[in-house]
Amino acid sequence: MKYFEIKFKTEPSSEVISDILSAFAAEAGCESFVTEDDGLTAYVQQSLFQEEILKSLLEGFPVPDVKIDYSITEAEDKDWNEEWEKNYFQPIIIDDQCVIHSTFHKNVPKAKYDIIINPQMAFGTGHHETTSLMLGELLQADLKGKVVLDMGCGTSILAIMASKRGAKAVTAIDIDDWCISNSKDNFKLNNITNINVFQGDANSLIGMDFDVVIANINRNILLQDMHRYVACMHPGSCIYMSGFYVQDIPQIRAEGERLGLTFQHFKEKNNWCVVKLIK
C-alpha cells in the first residue's frame, strides 16, 4: 500500500487551526494525522488522494490571516511491525470485550475476542477513532449467521471481528493489493477461514447480496458509492459507515434516506463518528 505524507506548515499554529486543517485533509482522502508544533502531518493512500479538493478547501480557510504551506512526499516503505513495536502500536481494548495486538506483544490482556493484527503499513491497527467506533458497533450487532461485507477492508480487522462474532460468510474488498496480502496474513494469524478477500472497488458488488455492510472509508467515497452498497442490500439489511466527522452526518444521512435507508443512530469519538442505517 503506497501512502503520501503531507506536511502542513501554518503561521500561526494552534489547536483550532490544526482541527480545521485535519477536517479539510480528511475530505481530500487523508486518514491519519499527527499534530506538530508548527502545523500538521497527514497520511493518505496515493490512490485516494484528491489534491484539487484540498486546494479548494484551503483557499476558503475560515480563520483569517493564516498562512498555510504544504509539501507532499511518498511515505517511506518500512518494516511497520518494527516501527509500531518501537514507537506506537500498543495493545488496544475495545469496550472491555476485544483486545487487538500483534505477534510481538507480550503479556496481552485477556478478552472475549482476541484479534491479532500485523500491519504491513502504518495504519489499520484499530487505534484510529473510526476503527474503534466500528468495532464497538460490531460488538453490539447480531451477526450470527449473517453475510457481511467489509468494504475498504485495509487490514481486514473489521472482517475478522465479524467472523469472530458469528458471521456465516464475510467478503472483504479493497482497491490496494497491499491490503489483500496483509489481510490474508491476518486471517491465518486468527485461524479465520470464512472470509473471501479480493482487490476491487464498489463496481465489484454487482450481483452480490449482504445482510450487513461495513464501510469505513471517507465521506466523499461513501457519498459516491452509497448507491452501490444499497443495491447489494435487501429489506432488513443494515449498513455501518465511518471515516467522516460529526458535521458530515446530515449529508451522509440525506443521501442514505434518498436511497431508501432509515437512519438509526450515530456514535462519536473525538469528532469522528459512525452511523447505522437500515434498508
C-alpha positions as CSV (number, residue, x, y, z in Angstrom):
1,M,0.0,0.0,0.0
2,K,1.5,3.3,-1.0
3,Y,0.9,6.5,1.0
4,F,1.7,10.2,0.6
5,E,2.9,12.1,3.6
6,I,1.6,15.7,3.6
7,K,3.4,18.2,5.8
8,F,1.4,21.3,6.6
9,K,3.1,24.4,8.0
10,T,0.9,27.0,9.5
11,E,1.5,30.5,10.7
12,P,0.3,31.0,13.4
13,S,-0.2,27.4,14.7
14,S,-3.0,26.5,17.1
15,E,-5.2,23.6,18.1
16,V,-8.2,25.2,16.3
17,I,-6.2,25.6,13.1
18,S,-5.0,22.0,13.2
19,D,-8.5,20.7,13.8
20,I,-9.9,22.6,10.8
21,L,-6.9,21.5,8.7
22,S,-7.3,17.9,9.6
23,A,-11.0,18.1,8.7
24,F,-10.2,19.6,5.3
25,A,-7.4,17.0,4.7
26,A,-9.9,14.2,5.6
27,E,-12.2,15.4,2.8
28,A,-9.3,15.1,0.4
29,G,-8.9,11.4,1.5
30,C,-6.4,11.7,4.4
31,E,-6.9,9.1,7.1
32,S,-4.3,9.6,9.7
33,F,-2.9,12.8,11.4
34,V,-0.1,13.9,13.6
35,T,-0.2,17.3,15.2
36,E,3.1,19.1,15.1
37,D,4.4,22.3,16.8
38,D,4.3,24.2,13.6
39,G,1.3,22.5,11.8
40,L,0.1,19.0,10.9
41,T,1.3,15.9,9.2
42,A,-1.3,13.8,7.3
43,Y,-1.2,10.5,5.5
44,V,-3.3,9.4,2.6
45,Q,-3.4,6.4,0.3
46,Q,-2.0,7.6,-3.0
47,S,-4.9,6.1,-4.9
48,L,-7.4,8.1,-2.8
49,F,-5.8,11.5,-2.6
50,Q,-7.8,14.3,-4.1
51,E,-5.4,17.3,-4.1
52,E,-7.8,19.6,-6.1
53,I,-10.3,19.2,-3.2
54,L,-7.6,20.1,-0.7
55,K,-6.6,23.2,-2.6
56,S,-10.1,24.4,-3.0
57,L,-10.8,24.0,0.7
58,L,-7.6,25.7,1.7
59,E,-8.5,28.7,-0.5
60,G,-11.6,29.2,1.7
61,F,-9.9,28.6,5.1
62,P,-12.3,30.1,7.6
63,V,-9.7,31.5,10.0
64,P,-8.4,34.9,8.8
65,D,-4.7,35.8,8.5
66,V,-3.4,32.2,8.5
67,K,-0.6,31.2,6.2
68,I,-0.6,27.6,5.1
69,D,2.0,25.8,3.1
70,Y,2.2,22.1,2.4
71,S,4.6,19.6,0.8
72,I,3.9,16.1,-0.4
73,T,6.3,13.2,-0.4
74,E,5.9,9.5,-0.7
75,A,5.8,7.8,2.7
76,E,8.8,5.6,3.1
77,D,8.2,1.9,3.0
78,K,9.4,0.4,6.3
79,D,9.1,-2.7,8.4
80,W,6.0,-1.3,10.0
81,N,5.7,-4.1,12.6
82,E,9.1,-2.9,13.9
83,E,8.1,0.7,13.7
84,W,4.9,0.1,15.6
85,E,6.6,-2.1,18.2
86,K,9.2,0.7,18.8
87,N,7.0,3.7,18.8
88,Y,3.3,3.4,18.6
89,F,1.3,0.2,18.4
90,Q,0.3,-1.0,21.9
91,P,-2.5,-3.5,22.6
92,I,-5.9,-1.9,22.5
93,I,-9.0,-3.0,24.3
94,I,-12.5,-2.2,22.9
95,D,-15.4,-2.0,25.3
96,D,-13.7,-4.5,27.7
97,Q,-14.6,-7.3,25.2
98,C,-12.0,-7.2,22.5
99,V,-8.2,-7.0,22.6
100,I,-6.2,-6.2,19.5
101,H,-2.5,-6.8,19.4
102,S,0.4,-8.1,17.3
103,T,2.5,-11.2,17.5
104,F,5.4,-9.2,19.1
105,H,3.3,-8.1,22.1
106,K,3.9,-9.8,25.5
107,N,1.5,-10.1,28.5
108,V,-1.5,-9.3,26.4
109,P,-4.7,-8.6,28.4
110,K,-7.4,-11.3,28.2
111,A,-10.7,-10.6,26.5
112,K,-13.6,-12.4,25.0
113,Y,-12.4,-11.6,21.5
114,D,-8.7,-11.8,20.7
115,I,-7.6,-10.3,17.4
116,I,-4.0,-10.4,16.1
117,I,-3.0,-7.8,13.5
118,N,0.4,-7.5,12.0
119,P,0.1,-4.3,9.8
120,Q,2.3,-4.2,6.7
121,M,1.8,-0.4,6.6
122,A,1.3,2.1,9.4
123,F,-2.5,2.1,9.5
124,G,-5.2,-0.4,10.3
125,T,-4.3,-1.4,13.9
126,G,-7.6,-0.4,15.5
127,H,-6.2,2.8,17.2
128,H,-7.9,5.2,14.9
129,E,-11.2,6.5,16.2
130,T,-13.2,5.3,13.2
131,T,-11.9,1.8,13.5
132,S,-12.6,1.6,17.2
133,L,-16.1,3.0,16.7
134,M,-16.8,0.4,14.1
135,L,-15.5,-2.4,16.3
136,G,-17.8,-1.1,19.1
137,E,-20.8,-1.3,16.8
138,L,-19.9,-4.9,15.7
139,L,-19.6,-5.9,19.3
140,Q,-23.2,-4.9,19.8
141,A,-24.6,-6.2,16.5
142,D,-26.3,-9.5,15.9
143,L,-24.0,-11.1,13.3
144,K,-24.7,-14.7,14.0
145,G,-25.3,-16.5,10.6
146,K,-25.2,-13.2,8.7
147,V,-23.5,-12.5,5.4
148,V,-21.2,-9.5,5.8
149,L,-19.3,-7.1,3.5
150,D,-16.2,-5.2,4.7
151,M,-15.8,-2.5,2.0
152,G,-12.4,-0.8,2.0
153,C,-11.1,-3.5,4.3
154,G,-7.5,-2.4,4.9
155,T,-6.0,-5.0,7.3
156,S,-9.5,-6.7,7.5
157,I,-9.7,-6.1,11.2
158,L,-13.4,-5.4,10.9
159,A,-14.0,-8.5,8.8
160,I,-12.1,-10.6,11.3
161,M,-14.3,-9.2,14.1
162,A,-17.4,-10.0,12.1
163,S,-16.2,-13.6,11.6
164,K,-15.4,-14.0,15.3
165,R,-18.9,-12.6,16.2
166,G,-20.5,-15.4,14.3
167,A,-21.0,-14.2,10.7
168,K,-21.6,-17.1,8.3
169,A,-19.5,-15.6,5.5
170,V,-17.6,-12.3,5.0
171,T,-16.5,-10.6,1.9
172,A,-13.6,-8.1,2.2
173,I,-12.7,-5.8,-0.7
174,D,-10.0,-3.2,-1.1
175,I,-8.5,-1.3,-4.0
176,D,-4.9,-1.9,-2.8
177,D,-3.0,-5.1,-3.3
178,W,-1.1,-4.4,-0.1
179,C,-4.3,-4.7,1.8
180,I,-5.2,-8.0,0.2
181,S,-1.8,-9.6,1.1
182,N,-1.9,-8.2,4.6
183,S,-5.5,-9.4,5.1
184,K,-4.6,-12.9,4.1
185,D,-1.8,-13.0,6.6
186,N,-4.1,-11.7,9.3
187,F,-6.7,-14.4,8.5
188,K,-4.0,-17.1,9.1
189,L,-2.9,-15.5,12.4
190,N,-6.5,-15.6,13.6
191,N,-7.4,-19.0,12.2
192,I,-10.2,-17.5,10.0
193,T,-11.4,-19.5,7.1
194,N,-14.8,-17.9,6.1
195,I,-13.6,-14.5,4.7
196,N,-13.2,-14.1,0.9
197,V,-10.9,-11.1,0.2
198,F,-10.1,-9.6,-3.2
199,Q,-9.0,-6.5,-4.9
200,G,-11.6,-4.2,-6.4
201,D,-14.0,-1.2,-5.8
202,A,-17.7,-0.7,-5.4
203,N,-18.3,-1.9,-9.0
204,S,-17.3,-5.3,-7.8
205,L,-20.5,-5.6,-5.8
206,I,-22.8,-6.2,-8.8
207,G,-25.0,-9.3,-8.2
208,M,-24.0,-9.7,-4.5
209,D,-26.3,-9.6,-1.5
210,F,-25.4,-8.9,2.1
211,D,-27.2,-8.8,5.5
212,V,-24.6,-6.3,6.9
213,V,-22.4,-3.8,5.1
214,I,-19.4,-2.2,6.8
215,A,-17.8,0.8,5.0
216,N,-15.0,2.7,6.9
217,I,-13.6,4.8,4.1
218,N,-14.1,8.6,3.8
219,R,-17.1,10.9,3.2
220,N,-16.5,11.6,-0.5
221,I,-16.1,7.9,-1.4
222,L,-19.2,6.9,0.8
223,L,-21.3,9.6,-0.9
224,Q,-20.1,8.5,-4.4
225,D,-20.6,4.7,-3.8
226,M,-23.5,4.5,-1.4
227,H,-26.0,3.6,-4.1
228,R,-23.8,0.6,-5.0
229,Y,-23.8,-0.5,-1.3
230,V,-27.6,-0.1,-1.1
231,A,-28.0,-2.1,-4.3
232,C,-26.5,-5.2,-2.7
233,M,-28.7,-4.9,0.4
234,H,-32.1,-6.4,0.9
235,P,-35.0,-5.3,3.2
236,G,-33.7,-5.6,6.7
237,S,-30.1,-5.3,5.8
238,C,-28.1,-2.7,7.8
239,I,-25.0,-0.6,6.9
240,Y,-22.4,0.9,9.2
241,M,-20.4,3.8,7.8
242,S,-17.5,5.7,9.2
243,G,-14.5,7.7,8.1
244,F,-16.0,11.2,8.5
245,Y,-16.8,13.9,11.0
246,V,-19.9,14.6,13.1
247,Q,-20.6,17.7,10.9
248,D,-20.8,15.4,7.8
249,I,-23.7,13.3,9.3
250,P,-26.5,15.4,7.7
251,Q,-25.1,14.9,4.2
252,I,-24.5,11.1,4.8
253,R,-27.9,10.7,6.3
254,A,-29.6,12.7,3.5
255,E,-28.0,10.5,0.8
256,G,-28.9,7.3,2.7
257,E,-32.5,8.4,3.1
258,R,-32.7,9.4,-0.6
259,L,-31.7,5.8,-1.4
260,G,-34.4,4.3,0.8
261,L,-32.4,3.8,4.0
262,T,-33.7,4.6,7.5
263,F,-31.3,6.4,9.9
264,Q,-30.9,4.5,13.2
265,H,-28.2,6.3,15.2
266,F,-24.7,7.7,15.3
267,K,-21.8,7.5,17.8
268,E,-18.9,9.9,18.1
269,K,-15.3,9.9,19.3
270,N,-13.1,12.9,19.1
271,N,-15.5,14.4,16.4
272,W,-15.1,11.3,14.2
273,C,-18.3,9.2,14.0
274,V,-20.1,6.0,12.9
275,V,-23.6,5.9,11.6
276,K,-26.0,3.0,11.3
277,L,-28.8,2.9,8.7
278,I,-31.3,0.1,7.7
279,K,-32.9,-0.7,4.4
